[in-house]
Amino acid sequence: VRLRGLPFTSTAQDVLQFFEGVETVGGEAGVVFTCTPDGRPTGEAYVALPDAEALAGAVARHKDKIGTRYIEIFESSKGDM
């Protein structure tokens, strides 16, 4: 899945905590943040999920918050990364 709206200071651990109860793949290595060409965070990340059940659990968190920011969640694929 693709996440948008993350605080720029978010860590992989923050993202995994946001998805607590949803099975992810690879732990912190399964969370990939996107950056601008100069290396600054964009507030977006991709998270690897194992199956449709995990996808449904992740998408159910659409617009839940990390701190004061709501997080948008979109279905995506490895090719989108």
N, C-alpha and C positions, 0 to 999 in steps of 0.2 A: 504494500500500500504506500501511497504518497501522503505525507503530512504537510500542511501549509499553515503558517501562523505561529510557528514555534518562537519562543523568546530566543534572541540571538545568542544568549549564553547557555542554551540547552546542551546537555550532555547525552550520550547514549543511555546512561543510567536513568536520566530523567524520562526519556522516551519509554524505556522498558517499564519504569514505574507507572507511567501513564497507561500502559497496556497491561497492567497487573491483572492476572486471571485469563489473559489471552496468550495462547501459545505462539511463540516467535521462534525463528530459526537463527542459530549462531550467536545468541547472547548479544553482547555489545558489538561484536563484529558484524551482526546482521542489521545494524542501524547505520545507514549511510547518509551523511549530511551533504547538501549541495552548497557550493560556495560561488561567489562572484569570481571573475577572472583575476582579481587582485587578492583572492583568498579570504574575503570576508564572508561570514555566514549569510545565507539568504532567508533563513527562517523556514526552510523546507528540508525534509528528510524522507528517505525510503526505509521501510522496515520489511524484512523477509518473513513471510508467514508460510506454514507448512501445508495448509489445506483450506477448503471452503468454509469449514466450521470456524477456523481462526479468522478468516476474512470477515465473516459475518459478525464475529465478536468485535473486531477492530472497527468496522464501519459503524457499528452501534455506538461507538464513542465520538462520532462526528459531532463537532461543536461543543464537546466537553472542554474543560479548561485546564491549562497548566498555568498556575498563578492567576493573573488577570486576563490572560489571552485565551480566546477560544481557538481550538485546533480543528481545521478542516481535514477530512480524511477522504481520499479518493482511491478507488481500485486502480492498480497499475501493474506493470509487468517488468521483468528485468530489462527488456528493450527500452523502457521509458527512462531508465536511469542514465 
